[in-house]
Amino acid sequence: MVAVEVNDLIKVFGKIRALDGLSFKVEEGEIYGLIGPNGAGKTTALRIIATLLLPTSGRVEVFGLNVVEEAEEVRKIISYLPEEAGAYKNLSGIEYLRFMASFSAKDKSEAEAMIRDAIEISGLGERLHDRIKTYSKGMKRRLLVARALMIKPKLAILDEPTSGLDVVHSFHVRNIIKRYVEKFGVTVLLSSHNMLEVEYLCDRVALIHKGKIVAEGKPEELKAEHKAENLEEVFVKVTGHA
């Protein structure tokens, strides 16, 4: 089944054409990456898919639901992690997770199961009992990734999921994302400008440049096609910056 279908998506901000006819599909159970430099249109695309931004034109469906006409239904089956996400700084980490679980869980036992998962995902241990305002940027990010995944959405939309994390915690978060896809069938759509990270994580990727897809496919196929050692090299070649 197609999890996300984007057709001829255009988004204009004043004189800026942030998305210029973007089209792609994400299959159910897939980790699909939108990659490219800052300003390429990745975050704009994710915000439209997450029902937070209206497109200028084009059509987007999430599991057959139109993100404009059926936004409320879409929101029930997705979770969205923005690049610059915040949390309630005066709550402890565990209080924040309980609060967020209360919106999605059908009953107390389901909420507790979500919180147990979030504790494992975050890897924060005893620090979950401290106030969020005492957390480093990396600790907050781990808490927010846990919040996004603990509800086991049909689609997790992750904008720069390892932003602000060191090598060890980035590795932890990537493995958690992979495990959730394998264990629970969660579909993941993520953006990153870290092309080496995406190469490790994603089944397929789309390279975005100036609001358009300039190359799409499995990382290994793209590297072979363009005789490149990594996706960064592929991107440089397809955008003519070589």
Residue pairs with C-beta under 8 A, 6 or more apart in sequence:
1 27
1 28
1 63
2 25
2 26
2 27
2 28
2 61
2 63
2 64
3 26
3 27
3 28
3 29
3 30
3 62
3 63
3 154
3 155
3 187
3 189
4 24
4 25
4 26
4 32
4 49
4 60
4 61
4 62
4 155
4 187
4 189
5 25
5 26
5 59
5 60
5 61
6 22
6 23
6 24
6 25
6 45
6 49
6 58
6 59
6 60
7 23
7 58
7 59
7 60
8 21
8 22
8 23
8 57
8 58
8 59
9 19
9 21
9 22
9 23
9 45
9 48
9 55
9 57
9 58
9 59
9 60
10 17
10 19
10 20
10 21
10 22
10 55
10 56
10 57
10 58
11 17
11 18
11 19
11 41
11 44
11 48
11 53
11 55
11 56
11 211
12 18
12 56
17 211
18 41
18 44
18 211
19 41
19 44
19 45
19 48
19 55
19 58
19 211
20 41
20 210
20 211
20 212
21 58
21 211
21 212
22 41
22 45
22 58
22 208
22 211
22 212
22 213
23 213
24 32
24 206
24 213
24 216
26 32
26 187
26 189
27 187
28 63
28 185
28 187
29 181
29 185
29 186
29 187
30 181
30 187
30 188
30 203
30 204
31 177
31 178
31 181
31 187
31 188
31 190
31 201
31 202
31 203
32 187
32 188
32 189
32 190
32 202
32 203
32 204
32 205
32 206
33 190
33 191
33 192
33 198
33 201
33 202
33 204
33 205
33 206
34 42
34 45
34 46
34 189
34 190
34 191
34 192
34 205
34 206
34 208
35 42
35 191
35 192
35 193
35 195
35 198
35 205
35 206
35 207
35 208
35 231
35 235
36 42
36 193
36 207
36 208
36 209
36 235
37 193
37 209
38 193
40 208
40 209
40 210
40 211
41 208
41 210
41 211
41 212
42 159
42 191
42 193
42 208
43 82
43 83
43 159
43 191
44 53
44 211
45 191
45 208
46 80
46 157
46 159
46 189
46 191
47 53
48 54
48 55
48 60
48 67
49 60
49 62
49 67
49 157
49 189
50 67
50 78
50 80
50 157
51 67
51 68
51 71
51 74
51 75
51 78
52 80
54 68
55 68
59 66
60 66
60 67
60 68
61 67
62 74
62 77
62 78
62 155
63 77
63 154
63 155
65 73
65 74
65 77
67 74
77 153
77 154
77 155
78 153
78 154
78 155
78 156
78 157
79 147
79 148
79 149
79 151
79 153
79 155
79 156
79 157
80 148
80 157
80 159
81 144
81 145
81 147
81 148
81 156
81 157
81 158
81 159
81 161
82 159
83 159
83 160
83 163
83 191
85 144
86 140
87 96
87 132
87 140
87 143
87 144
87 147
88 96
88 99
88 132
89 131
89 132
89 133
90 131
90 132
90 133
91 99
91 131
91 132
92 128
92 129
92 130
92 131
92 132
93 122
93 124
93 127
93 128
93 129
93 130
93 132
93 135
93 143
94 115
94 119
94 128
94 129
96 132
96 143
96 147
97 114
97 115
97 118
97 119
97 128
97 143
97 146
97 147
97 150
98 111
98 115
100 147
100 150
101 111
101 114
101 115
101 118
101 150
101 151
102 111
104 114
104 151
105 111
105 114
105 151
114 150
114 151
115 150
117 146
117 149
117 150
117 152
118 146
118 147
118 149
118 150
119 128
119 146
121 142
121 145
121 146
121 149
121 150
121 176
122 128
122 142
122 143
122 145
122 146
123 142
123 169
123 172
124 139
124 142
124 143
127 135
127 139
128 143
132 140
132 143
135 143
137 164
138 164
138 165
138 166
138 169
140 164
141 161
141 162
141 163
141 164
141 165
141 169
141 173
142 165
142 169
142 172
142 173
145 158
145 161
145 173
145 176
148 156
148 158
149 156
149 176
149 177
149 180
149 186
152 180
152 184
152 186
153 186
154 186
154 187
155 186
155 187
155 188
155 189
156 177
156 180
156 186
156 187
156 188
156 189
157 189
157 190
158 177
158 188
158 189
158 190
158 191
159 190
159 191
160 191
160 192
160 193
160 194
161 173
161 177
161 190
161 192
162 169
162 170
162 173
162 174
162 192
162 194
162 197
165 173
170 197
174 197
174 200
174 201
177 188
177 190
177 201
178 201
180 186
180 188
181 187
181 188
190 198
190 201
190 202
192 198
195 230
195 231
195 232
195 235
196 230
196 231
196 232
198 205
198 219
198 231
199 205
199 219
199 230
199 231
202 219
203 218
204 216
204 217
204 218
204 219
205 216
205 217
205 218
205 219
205 222
205 231
206 213
206 215
206 216
207 213
207 214
207 215
207 216
207 222
207 231
207 234
207 235
207 238
207 239
208 214
209 235
209 238
209 239
214 235
214 238
214 239
215 222
215 226
215 234
215 235
215 238
217 225
219 231
222 228
222 231
222 234
223 229
223 230
223 231
223 233
223 234
226 233
226 234
226 237
226 238
228 234
228 237
236 242
